[in-house]
C-alpha cells in the first residue's frame, strides 16, 4: 500500500522514506492512529517485528512481550502458534519436570548409569541466546575493569534514602545510585551511549539516555528500559526503574518498554559475584557489569584500612569505543561513584 493512505506527520514520512520503512506496519500513537516520528524511530530500533493480527491480539490480551517470541512464519513472522507456545511454555515446562520419564545415559567406564531429564527450551532463552550469539559475532569487544571505593556512596545513600522515600514513596537501592552515576557519565562520553547504523556506515550519537536494566527471571533474561533518564530527577529515576522492573517480574512488560535502549547495566552484586563481564545488548555499543561490594584491605595515605570495594566492568564495541575512550568513561564513572554529592547538582 502507498504510505499516502496512512496518517503520518511529515517528519515520520521523511524518516520512513530514508530508512525504507513501510508506514502501514507502524502502529501510530497520535490522534486516529497518526504515526509520529517517535513511532517510526522506535519501530526501526525494535527490529521491525512481523506478527500476524491474531497473534498480536493474543499477545496484547495476555500482556506478552513479542520481542522474545521466535517467529515460525515466512521471514520470521510471528504466528498465533508461536504466541501460544510462549504463553503455555511455563506450564509445559512444569509438566515435563513432573511427568517426564528419567532417561538412563550410558556412562563409559562408570559403574552406575547417570540419569538425565530433558525439558523444552523456553522461548525467551532461545531468543536471548540467539541474540547474544549474534552480538558476539557482530561486535569486536574488549573489557575495562576498575575498583570503586563505595565508602562515600554508601554513606550518601544512608543520608538521602529517607528523603527519597518521603517524597517519592520508593526506597532507592544501591543500583539506583549507580544508575544515576552512569547516566551522568554517559552524557560526558557520547560514544559510549551510541549505536551503529544497520549498514555500519554511520555512528549514531544519541542525545538522550535510554537505560536498560538487565532483570533475571525464572524464564530468562529481560532488559526493561528507563527512557529519557537524562531528564529525570533522581527520585523520578528511582520510581521509573522500580516500575519497569516490577512490570518485568509481574510479566506485564510491554514490547515498547524493552526497545530503544542506548546503554545497559547488569548487576549481579546481590548474588555475591566478585567480578564478571557481560555480552553487549545490541544495538548498544557497551554494557556495564556491576559486581558485589566486598570489604577489602586497601592502602590509603600509607596505611592499610578496610574499605567496601566494588568491581565494575565495561564491555565495549571497539568499532566505536577505543580503549582510551573506554578507560576515560570508567574513570569518570569511578569519580562519580566515589564523590556522589555532585550527582545531584
C-alpha contacts under 8 A as a table, 3 or more apart, distances in Angstrom:
res1	aa1	res2	aa2	distance
1	X	5	X	7.45
1	X	24	X	7.31
2	X	5	X	6.00
2	X	6	X	7.94
3	X	6	X	5.51
3	X	13	X	7.85
3	X	22	X	7.01
3	X	23	X	5.73
3	X	24	X	6.81
4	X	7	X	7.45
6	X	23	X	6.94
6	X	24	X	6.71
6	X	34	X	7.47
7	X	32	X	7.95
7	X	33	X	6.96
7	X	34	X	4.61
7	X	35	X	6.18
8	X	12	X	6.09
8	X	13	X	6.33
8	X	28	X	7.87
8	X	34	X	4.97
8	X	35	X	4.30
8	X	36	X	6.04
9	X	12	X	5.15
9	X	13	X	6.29
9	X	34	X	7.27
9	X	35	X	6.31
9	X	36	X	5.55
9	X	37	X	7.07
10	X	13	X	5.08
10	X	14	X	6.13
11	X	14	X	5.16
11	X	15	X	6.15
11	X	36	X	7.39
11	X	37	X	5.75
12	X	15	X	5.12
12	X	16	X	6.05
12	X	35	X	6.62
12	X	36	X	5.39
12	X	37	X	4.19
12	X	38	X	7.79
12	X	39	X	7.87
12	X	40	X	6.09
13	X	16	X	5.05
13	X	17	X	6.20
13	X	23	X	7.68
13	X	37	X	8.00
14	X	17	X	5.21
14	X	18	X	6.24
15	X	18	X	5.18
15	X	19	X	6.12
15	X	37	X	7.24
15	X	40	X	7.18
15	X	41	X	7.81
16	X	19	X	5.24
16	X	20	X	5.76
16	X	21	X	4.60
16	X	22	X	6.75
16	X	23	X	6.81
16	X	40	X	6.78
17	X	20	X	5.26
17	X	21	X	6.38
18	X	21	X	7.88
21	X	44	X	7.76
22	X	25	X	5.77
22	X	26	X	7.49
23	X	26	X	5.38
23	X	35	X	7.81
23	X	40	X	7.95
24	X	27	X	7.85
26	X	35	X	7.15
26	X	39	X	7.10
26	X	40	X	6.90
26	X	43	X	6.80
27	X	33	X	6.74
27	X	35	X	6.90
27	X	39	X	7.34
28	X	33	X	4.52
28	X	34	X	4.89
28	X	35	X	3.93
28	X	36	X	6.52
28	X	39	X	6.14
29	X	33	X	5.66
29	X	34	X	6.29
29	X	35	X	6.25
29	X	36	X	7.06
29	X	39	X	6.97
30	X	33	X	5.22
30	X	34	X	4.48
30	X	35	X	6.07
30	X	36	X	6.61
31	X	34	X	5.53
35	X	39	X	6.07
35	X	40	X	7.14
36	X	39	X	5.27
36	X	40	X	6.61
37	X	40	X	5.14
37	X	41	X	6.21
38	X	41	X	5.19
38	X	42	X	5.97
39	X	42	X	5.30
39	X	43	X	6.04
40	X	43	X	5.06
40	X	44	X	6.29
41	X	44	X	5.13
41	X	45	X	6.27
42	X	45	X	5.10
42	X	46	X	6.03
42	X	256	X	7.88
42	X	259	X	7.14
42	X	260	X	6.09
43	X	46	X	5.23
43	X	47	X	6.65
43	X	48	X	5.77
44	X	47	X	5.54
44	X	48	X	5.87
45	X	48	X	7.64
45	X	259	X	6.82
45	X	260	X	5.74
46	X	49	X	7.00
46	X	67	X	7.90
46	X	259	X	5.34
46	X	260	X	6.59
49	X	66	X	7.98
49	X	67	X	7.36
49	X	77	X	7.43
49	X	78	X	8.00
50	X	76	X	7.15
50	X	77	X	4.68
50	X	78	X	6.06
51	X	55	X	6.36
51	X	56	X	6.21
51	X	71	X	7.86
51	X	77	X	5.21
51	X	78	X	4.34
51	X	79	X	6.16
52	X	55	X	5.18
52	X	56	X	6.12
52	X	77	X	7.17
52	X	78	X	6.24
52	X	79	X	5.59
52	X	80	X	7.19
53	X	56	X	5.06
53	X	57	X	6.15
54	X	57	X	5.06
54	X	58	X	6.29
54	X	79	X	7.75
54	X	80	X	6.22
55	X	58	X	5.23
55	X	59	X	6.15
55	X	78	X	6.91
55	X	79	X	5.48
55	X	80	X	4.28
55	X	81	X	7.81
55	X	82	X	7.90
55	X	83	X	6.13
56	X	59	X	5.04
56	X	60	X	6.07
57	X	60	X	5.11
57	X	61	X	6.20
58	X	61	X	5.18
58	X	62	X	6.12
58	X	80	X	7.69
58	X	83	X	7.29
59	X	62	X	5.23
59	X	63	X	5.70
59	X	64	X	4.84
59	X	65	X	7.18
59	X	66	X	6.94
59	X	83	X	6.63
60	X	63	X	5.05
60	X	64	X	6.48
61	X	64	X	7.93
62	X	87	X	7.98
63	X	251	X	7.08
63	X	252	X	5.35
63	X	253	X	7.00
63	X	254	X	6.74
64	X	87	X	7.72
64	X	251	X	7.20
64	X	252	X	7.00
64	X	253	X	7.30
64	X	254	X	6.97
64	X	255	X	7.76
65	X	68	X	6.13
65	X	69	X	7.47
65	X	253	X	6.49
65	X	254	X	5.59
65	X	255	X	4.82
66	X	69	X	5.20
66	X	83	X	7.95
66	X	255	X	6.03
67	X	255	X	6.15
67	X	258	X	7.80
68	X	123	X	6.89
68	X	124	X	5.04
68	X	127	X	5.72
68	X	128	X	7.30
69	X	78	X	7.17
69	X	82	X	6.83
69	X	83	X	6.92
69	X	86	X	7.04
69	X	123	X	6.23
69	X	124	X	6.66
69	X	127	X	6.84
70	X	76	X	7.19
70	X	78	X	6.74
70	X	82	X	6.92
70	X	123	X	6.92
70	X	126	X	7.84
70	X	127	X	6.28
71	X	76	X	4.61
71	X	77	X	4.87
71	X	78	X	3.86
71	X	79	X	6.37
71	X	82	X	6.13
72	X	76	X	5.59
72	X	77	X	6.26
72	X	78	X	6.15
72	X	79	X	6.70
72	X	82	X	6.77
73	X	76	X	5.30
73	X	77	X	4.52
73	X	78	X	5.95
73	X	79	X	6.05
74	X	77	X	5.51
78	X	82	X	6.13
78	X	83	X	7.36
79	X	82	X	5.34
79	X	83	X	6.70
80	X	83	X	5.30
80	X	84	X	6.28
81	X	84	X	5.08
81	X	85	X	5.99
82	X	85	X	5.05
82	X	86	X	6.46
83	X	86	X	5.29
83	X	87	X	6.05
84	X	87	X	4.82
84	X	88	X	6.03
85	X	88	X	5.44
85	X	89	X	5.61
85	X	123	X	7.86
86	X	89	X	4.85
86	X	90	X	7.69
86	X	122	X	7.40
86	X	123	X	5.82
87	X	90	X	7.38
88	X	91	X	5.34
88	X	92	X	6.19
89	X	92	X	5.11
89	X	93	X	6.04
89	X	122	X	6.30
89	X	123	X	7.41
90	X	93	X	5.02
90	X	94	X	6.23
90	X	122	X	7.56
90	X	219	X	7.70
91	X	94	X	5.18
91	X	95	X	6.10
92	X	95	X	4.89
92	X	96	X	6.13
93	X	96	X	5.15
93	X	97	X	6.25
93	X	119	X	6.27
93	X	120	X	6.58
93	X	122	X	7.90
94	X	97	X	5.07
94	X	98	X	6.37
95	X	98	X	5.28
95	X	99	X	5.94
95	X	100	X	7.65
96	X	99	X	5.19
96	X	100	X	4.85
96	X	118	X	7.97
96	X	119	X	6.11
97	X	100	X	6.01
97	X	117	X	7.68
97	X	119	X	7.11
100	X	117	X	7.04
100	X	118	X	7.74
101	X	117	X	7.38
102	X	115	X	6.35
102	X	116	X	6.03
102	X	117	X	5.64
103	X	115	X	5.61
103	X	116	X	5.52
103	X	117	X	6.54
104	X	113	X	6.06
104	X	114	X	5.88
104	X	115	X	4.64
104	X	116	X	6.59
105	X	113	X	5.93
105	X	114	X	5.41
105	X	115	X	5.81
105	X	116	X	7.03
106	X	113	X	5.81
106	X	114	X	7.05
107	X	110	X	5.37
107	X	112	X	7.56
107	X	113	X	5.76
107	X	114	X	6.69
110	X	113	X	6.88
121	X	125	X	6.74
121	X	126	X	6.58
122	X	125	X	5.44
122	X	126	X	6.49
122	X	219	X	6.71
122	X	220	X	7.96
123	X	126	X	5.22
123	X	127	X	6.33
124	X	127	X	5.09
124	X	128	X	5.94
124	X	219	X	6.87
124	X	220	X	6.02
124	X	221	X	7.53
125	X	128	X	5.15
125	X	129	X	5.79
125	X	219	X	7.23
125	X	220	X	5.52
125	X	221	X	7.41
126	X	129	X	5.17
126	X	130	X	6.13
127	X	130	X	5.13
127	X	131	X	6.22
128	X	131	X	5.11
128	X	132	X	6.04
128	X	221	X	7.25
129	X	132	X	5.18
129	X	133	X	6.16
130	X	133	X	5.20
130	X	134	X	6.26
131	X	134	X	4.98
131	X	135	X	6.04
131	X	282	X	7.89
132	X	135	X	4.89
132	X	136	X	6.31
132	X	279	X	6.55
132	X	280	X	7.60
132	X	281	X	7.46
133	X	136	X	5.28
133	X	137	X	6.36
134	X	137	X	5.04
134	X	138	X	6.01
135	X	138	X	5.05
135	X	139	X	5.94
135	X	279	X	7.22
135	X	280	X	6.49
135	X	281	X	7.23
135	X	282	X	6.29
136	X	139	X	5.64
136	X	140	X	7.28
136	X	141	X	7.83
136	X	279	X	7.16
136	X	280	X	7.87
137	X	140	X	7.68
139	X	317	X	5.45
139	X	318	X	7.33
139	X	319	X	7.34
140	X	317	X	5.64
140	X	318	X	5.65
140	X	319	X	6.89
141	X	315	X	6.42
141	X	316	X	5.32
141	X	317	X	4.70
141	X	318	X	5.63
142	X	315	X	5.66
142	X	316	X	5.67
142	X	317	X	7.00
142	X	318	X	6.96
142	X	323	X	7.98
143	X	277	X	7.34
143	X	313	X	6.49
143	X	314	X	5.42
143	X	315	X	4.48
143	X	316	X	6.38
144	X	313	X	5.51
144	X	314	X	5.15
144	X	315	X	6.69
144	X	326	X	6.89
144	X	327	X	6.63
144	X	330	X	7.62
145	X	311	X	6.86
145	X	312	X	5.75
145	X	313	X	4.27
145	X	314	X	6.45
146	X	311	X	5.78
146	X	312	X	5.71
146	X	313	X	6.56
146	X	330	X	7.22
146	X	334	X	7.76
147	X	309	X	6.39
147	X	310	X	5.61
147	X	311	X	4.50
147	X	312	X	6.47
147	X	334	X	7.91
148	X	309	X	5.55
148	X	310	X	5.11
148	X	311	X	6.17
148	X	312	X	7.49
148	X	334	X	5.97
148	X	337	X	7.31
148	X	338	X	6.87
149	X	152	X	7.65
149	X	307	X	6.72
149	X	308	X	5.95
149	X	309	X	4.81
149	X	310	X	6.58
149	X	338	X	6.17
150	X	153	X	5.27
150	X	154	X	5.98
150	X	293	X	7.53
150	X	307	X	7.64
150	X	308	X	5.47
150	X	309	X	5.86
150	X	310	X	6.73
150	X	337	X	7.13
150	X	338	X	6.21
151	X	154	X	5.53
151	X	155	X	6.34
151	X	307	X	6.69
151	X	308	X	6.05
151	X	338	X	7.41
152	X	155	X	5.08
152	X	156	X	5.94
152	X	337	X	7.96
152	X	338	X	5.88
152	X	339	X	6.59
152	X	340	X	7.02
153	X	156	X	4.86
153	X	157	X	6.08
153	X	177	X	7.96
153	X	337	X	6.24
153	X	338	X	6.19
153	X	339	X	7.15
153	X	340	X	5.79
154	X	157	X	5.12
154	X	158	X	6.31
154	X	174	X	7.71
155	X	158	X	5.09
155	X	159	X	6.37
156	X	159	X	5.10
156	X	160	X	6.24
156	X	340	X	6.96
156	X	341	X	7.35
157	X	160	X	5.20
157	X	161	X	5.49
157	X	174	X	7.50
157	X	177	X	7.83
158	X	161	X	5.72
158	X	162	X	7.86
159	X	162	X	7.38
160	X	163	X	5.29
160	X	164	X	6.48
161	X	164	X	5.31
161	X	165	X	6.29
161	X	171	X	6.36
161	X	172	X	6.24
162	X	165	X	5.03
162	X	166	X	6.02
162	X	171	X	7.58
163	X	166	X	5.16
163	X	167	X	6.25
164	X	167	X	5.26
164	X	168	X	5.64
164	X	169	X	7.04
164	X	170	X	6.80
164	X	171	X	6.71
164	X	172	X	7.21
164	X	235	X	6.06
165	X	168	X	5.40
165	X	169	X	4.49
165	X	170	X	4.88
165	X	171	X	5.19
165	X	172	X	7.66
166	X	169	X	5.78
167	X	235	X	7.92
168	X	235	X	6.18
168	X	236	X	7.68
168	X	239	X	7.16
170	X	238	X	7.03
170	X	239	X	6.34
170	X	242	X	7.94
171	X	238	X	7.81
172	X	175	X	7.88
172	X	176	X	5.81
172	X	177	X	7.44
172	X	238	X	5.96
173	X	176	X	5.21
173	X	177	X	6.93
174	X	177	X	5.28
174	X	178	X	6.34
175	X	178	X	4.91
175	X	179	X	6.02
175	X	267	X	7.49
176	X	179	X	4.95
176	X	180	X	6.30
176	X	237	X	7.54
176	X	238	X	6.03
176	X	241	X	7.72
177	X	180	X	5.07
177	X	181	X	6.28
178	X	181	X	5.10
178	X	182	X	6.07
178	X	337	X	7.01
179	X	182	X	4.99
179	X	183	X	6.17
179	X	265	X	7.73
180	X	183	X	5.22
180	X	184	X	6.34
180	X	234	X	6.78
180	X	237	X	7.64
180	X	343	X	7.24
181	X	184	X	5.23
181	X	185	X	6.16
181	X	333	X	6.37
181	X	336	X	5.68
181	X	337	X	6.20
181	X	340	X	7.69
181	X	343	X	6.53
182	X	185	X	5.02
182	X	186	X	6.08
182	X	333	X	6.28
183	X	186	X	5.19
183	X	187	X	6.51
183	X	209	X	6.75
183	X	211	X	7.80
183	X	229	X	6.99
183	X	230	X	6.27
184	X	187	X	5.43
184	X	188	X	7.02
184	X	230	X	7.44
184	X	343	X	7.26
185	X	188	X	5.33
185	X	189	X	6.54
185	X	329	X	6.78
185	X	332	X	6.05
185	X	333	X	5.60
185	X	336	X	7.54
186	X	189	X	4.96
186	X	190	X	6.04
186	X	192	X	6.47
186	X	193	X	6.00
186	X	209	X	7.67
186	X	329	X	7.57
187	X	190	X	5.97
187	X	193	X	7.90
187	X	209	X	7.93
187	X	230	X	7.89
188	X	329	X	8.00
189	X	192	X	5.80
189	X	193	X	7.11
189	X	325	X	7.92
189	X	329	X	6.29
190	X	193	X	5.04
190	X	194	X	6.35
190	X	205	X	6.17
190	X	206	X	7.10
190	X	207	X	7.85
191	X	194	X	5.07
191	X	205	X	6.46
191	X	320	X	6.63
191	X	321	X	6.31
192	X	263	X	7.79
192	X	285	X	6.38
192	X	286	X	6.23
192	X	316	X	7.85
192	X	320	X	7.90
192	X	321	X	6.49
192	X	326	X	7.57
192	X	329	X	7.66
193	X	205	X	6.80
193	X	206	X	6.39
193	X	209	X	7.17
193	X	262	X	5.59
193	X	263	X	5.94
193	X	284	X	7.30
193	X	285	X	7.02
193	X	286	X	7.59
194	X	203	X	6.93
194	X	204	X	5.51
194	X	205	X	4.64
194	X	206	X	5.71
194	X	262	X	6.42
194	X	284	X	6.56
194	X	285	X	6.12
195	X	203	X	6.06
195	X	204	X	5.15
195	X	205	X	6.78
195	X	206	X	7.91
195	X	262	X	7.25
195	X	283	X	5.79
195	X	284	X	5.41
195	X	285	X	5.66
196	X	200	X	5.69
196	X	201	X	7.68
196	X	202	X	6.04
196	X	203	X	4.87
196	X	204	X	5.82
196	X	283	X	7.09
196	X	285	X	7.76
196	X	320	X	7.97
197	X	200	X	4.95
197	X	201	X	6.30
197	X	202	X	5.30
197	X	203	X	6.31
197	X	204	X	6.66
198	X	201	X	7.79
199	X	202	X	7.72
200	X	203	X	7.60
203	X	320	X	7.41
206	X	209	X	7.18
206	X	262	X	7.44
208	X	228	X	6.05
208	X	229	X	7.52
208	X	230	X	6.21
209	X	227	X	6.78
209	X	228	X	5.58
209	X	229	X	5.48
209	X	230	X	5.54
209	X	261	X	7.68
209	X	262	X	6.11
209	X	263	X	7.34
210	X	225	X	6.23
210	X	226	X	5.58
210	X	227	X	4.27
210	X	228	X	5.51
210	X	229	X	6.02
210	X	260	X	6.79
210	X	261	X	4.70
210	X	262	X	5.17
210	X	263	X	6.64
211	X	225	X	5.43
211	X	226	X	5.04
211	X	227	X	6.36
211	X	229	X	6.68
211	X	261	X	5.79
211	X	262	X	6.27
211	X	263	X	5.32
211	X	264	X	5.80
211	X	265	X	7.55
212	X	223	X	5.58
212	X	224	X	5.56
212	X	225	X	4.28
212	X	226	X	6.24
212	X	258	X	7.91
212	X	261	X	5.76
212	X	262	X	7.51
212	X	263	X	6.03
212	X	264	X	4.40
212	X	265	X	6.24
213	X	223	X	5.35
213	X	224	X	5.81
213	X	225	X	6.45
213	X	226	X	7.88
213	X	264	X	5.83
213	X	265	X	5.18
213	X	266	X	6.23
214	X	221	X	6.81
214	X	222	X	5.91
214	X	223	X	4.52
214	X	224	X	7.01
214	X	264	X	7.09
214	X	265	X	6.24
214	X	266	X	5.00
214	X	267	X	7.36
215	X	221	X	5.83
215	X	222	X	5.20
215	X	223	X	5.92
215	X	224	X	7.51
215	X	245	X	7.06
215	X	248	X	7.56
215	X	266	X	7.78
216	X	220	X	5.94
216	X	221	X	4.59
216	X	222	X	6.29
217	X	220	X	5.16
217	X	221	X	6.09
217	X	222	X	7.51
217	X	249	X	6.89
222	X	248	X	7.24
222	X	258	X	7.88
223	X	258	X	5.99
223	X	264	X	8.00
224	X	244	X	5.97
224	X	245	X	6.80
224	X	248	X	7.06
224	X	253	X	7.55
224	X	257	X	5.71
224	X	258	X	4.69
224	X	259	X	7.85
225	X	244	X	7.17
225	X	257	X	5.58
225	X	258	X	5.49
225	X	259	X	6.93
225	X	260	X	7.55
225	X	261	X	6.05
226	X	229	X	6.12
226	X	237	X	7.77
226	X	240	X	6.49
226	X	241	X	6.25
226	X	244	X	7.34
226	X	257	X	7.83
227	X	261	X	7.50
228	X	231	X	5.83
228	X	232	X	7.06
229	X	232	X	5.26
229	X	237	X	6.53
232	X	235	X	7.78
232	X	236	X	5.53
232	X	237	X	5.75
233	X	236	X	5.16
233	X	237	X	6.20
234	X	237	X	5.03
234	X	238	X	6.24
234	X	344	X	7.44
235	X	238	X	5.10
235	X	239	X	6.29
236	X	239	X	5.13
236	X	240	X	6.15
237	X	240	X	5.31
237	X	241	X	5.98
238	X	241	X	5.22
238	X	242	X	6.18
239	X	242	X	5.28
239	X	243	X	6.18
240	X	243	X	4.94
240	X	244	X	6.30
241	X	244	X	5.52
241	X	245	X	6.17
242	X	245	X	5.23
242	X	246	X	5.99
243	X	246	X	5.21
243	X	247	X	6.13
244	X	247	X	4.96
244	X	248	X	6.14
244	X	253	X	7.00
244	X	257	X	7.62
245	X	248	X	5.02
245	X	249	X	6.33
246	X	249	X	5.14
246	X	250	X	5.98
247	X	250	X	5.05
247	X	251	X	5.98
247	X	252	X	4.82
247	X	253	X	4.93
248	X	251	X	5.08
248	X	252	X	6.04
248	X	253	X	5.09
249	X	252	X	7.69
250	X	253	X	7.76
253	X	257	X	6.44
253	X	258	X	7.69
254	X	257	X	5.24
254	X	258	X	7.01
255	X	258	X	5.40
255	X	259	X	6.75
256	X	259	X	5.40
256	X	260	X	7.90
258	X	261	X	7.53
261	X	264	X	7.36
261	X	283	X	7.93
261	X	284	X	7.09
262	X	283	X	7.51
262	X	284	X	5.33
262	X	285	X	7.94
263	X	281	X	7.92
263	X	284	X	5.64
263	X	285	X	7.41
263	X	286	X	6.36
263	X	287	X	6.17
264	X	280	X	7.95
264	X	281	X	6.87
264	X	284	X	7.58
264	X	286	X	7.24
264	X	287	X	4.92
264	X	288	X	6.30
265	X	287	X	5.91
265	X	288	X	4.81
265	X	289	X	6.11
265	X	290	X	7.41
266	X	278	X	7.40
266	X	287	X	7.47
266	X	288	X	6.14
266	X	289	X	4.94
266	X	290	X	6.13
267	X	270	X	7.54
267	X	289	X	5.88
267	X	290	X	4.52
267	X	291	X	6.23
268	X	271	X	5.56
268	X	272	X	7.13
268	X	273	X	5.98
268	X	289	X	7.70
268	X	290	X	6.23
268	X	291	X	5.50
268	X	292	X	6.89
269	X	272	X	5.29
269	X	273	X	5.52
269	X	274	X	7.26
269	X	290	X	6.20
269	X	291	X	4.17
269	X	292	X	3.54
269	X	293	X	6.84
270	X	273	X	7.55
270	X	291	X	7.96
270	X	292	X	6.34
271	X	292	X	7.38
272	X	291	X	7.38
272	X	292	X	5.27
273	X	276	X	7.34
273	X	291	X	5.53
273	X	292	X	5.56
274	X	291	X	5.27
274	X	292	X	5.35
274	X	293	X	7.76
274	X	294	X	7.81
274	X	310	X	7.87
274	X	311	X	6.99
275	X	290	X	7.71
275	X	291	X	5.37
275	X	292	X	7.63
275	X	311	X	6.17
275	X	312	X	7.40
275	X	313	X	7.81
276	X	289	X	6.56
276	X	290	X	7.81
276	X	291	X	6.94
276	X	313	X	7.08
277	X	288	X	7.81
277	X	289	X	5.66
277	X	313	X	6.01
277	X	314	X	7.25
277	X	315	X	6.51
278	X	287	X	6.73
278	X	288	X	7.38
278	X	289	X	6.16
278	X	315	X	6.53
279	X	287	X	7.28
279	X	315	X	7.13
280	X	284	X	6.59
280	X	285	X	6.77
280	X	286	X	5.68
280	X	287	X	5.42
280	X	315	X	6.81
280	X	316	X	7.34
280	X	317	X	7.96
281	X	284	X	5.64
281	X	285	X	7.85
281	X	286	X	7.57
281	X	287	X	6.98
282	X	285	X	7.14
284	X	287	X	7.51
285	X	316	X	5.89
285	X	317	X	5.10
285	X	320	X	7.07
285	X	321	X	7.59
286	X	314	X	6.75
286	X	315	X	5.51
286	X	316	X	4.27
286	X	317	X	6.10
287	X	314	X	5.82
287	X	315	X	5.42
287	X	316	X	6.69
288	X	312	X	6.92
288	X	313	X	5.73
288	X	314	X	4.71
288	X	315	X	6.54
289	X	312	X	5.58
289	X	313	X	5.02
289	X	314	X	6.38
289	X	315	X	7.88
290	X	310	X	7.67
290	X	311	X	6.53
290	X	312	X	4.77
290	X	313	X	6.73
291	X	310	X	6.21
291	X	311	X	5.51
291	X	312	X	6.12
292	X	310	X	5.81
292	X	311	X	7.16
293	X	308	X	5.80
293	X	309	X	5.23
293	X	310	X	4.31
293	X	311	X	7.45
294	X	307	X	8.00
294	X	308	X	5.25
294	X	309	X	5.26
294	X	310	X	6.36
295	X	306	X	6.17
295	X	307	X	5.38
295	X	308	X	4.39
295	X	309	X	6.07
296	X	306	X	5.29
296	X	307	X	5.52
296	X	308	X	6.29
296	X	309	X	6.36
297	X	304	X	6.12
297	X	305	X	5.37
297	X	306	X	4.38
297	X	307	X	6.34
298	X	304	X	5.43
298	X	305	X	5.48
298	X	306	X	6.14
298	X	307	X	6.73
299	X	302	X	5.85
299	X	303	X	5.25
299	X	304	X	4.48
299	X	305	X	6.26
300	X	303	X	5.31
300	X	304	X	6.36
300	X	305	X	6.90
314	X	326	X	7.41
314	X	330	X	7.43
316	X	321	X	6.38
316	X	326	X	7.13
317	X	320	X	5.92
317	X	321	X	5.84
317	X	322	X	7.85
318	X	321	X	4.93
318	X	322	X	5.17
318	X	323	X	7.43
319	X	322	X	7.24
321	X	324	X	7.99
321	X	325	X	5.85
321	X	326	X	6.13
322	X	325	X	5.46
322	X	326	X	6.26
323	X	326	X	5.08
323	X	327	X	6.14
324	X	327	X	5.10
324	X	328	X	6.16
325	X	328	X	5.01
325	X	329	X	6.19
326	X	329	X	5.24
326	X	330	X	6.31
327	X	330	X	5.17
327	X	331	X	6.12
328	X	331	X	5.05
328	X	332	X	6.25
329	X	332	X	5.11
329	X	333	X	6.18
330	X	333	X	4.97
330	X	334	X	5.98
331	X	334	X	5.09
331	X	335	X	6.26
332	X	335	X	5.20
332	X	336	X	6.25
333	X	336	X	5.05
333	X	337	X	6.18
334	X	337	X	5.19
334	X	338	X	6.10
335	X	338	X	5.14
335	X	339	X	5.86
336	X	339	X	5.20
336	X	340	X	5.52
336	X	342	X	7.28
336	X	343	X	6.82
337	X	340	X	5.33
339	X	342	X	6.53
340	X	343	X	5.36
340	X	344	X	7.79
341	X	344	X	6.17
341	X	345	X	7.53
342	X	345	X	5.32
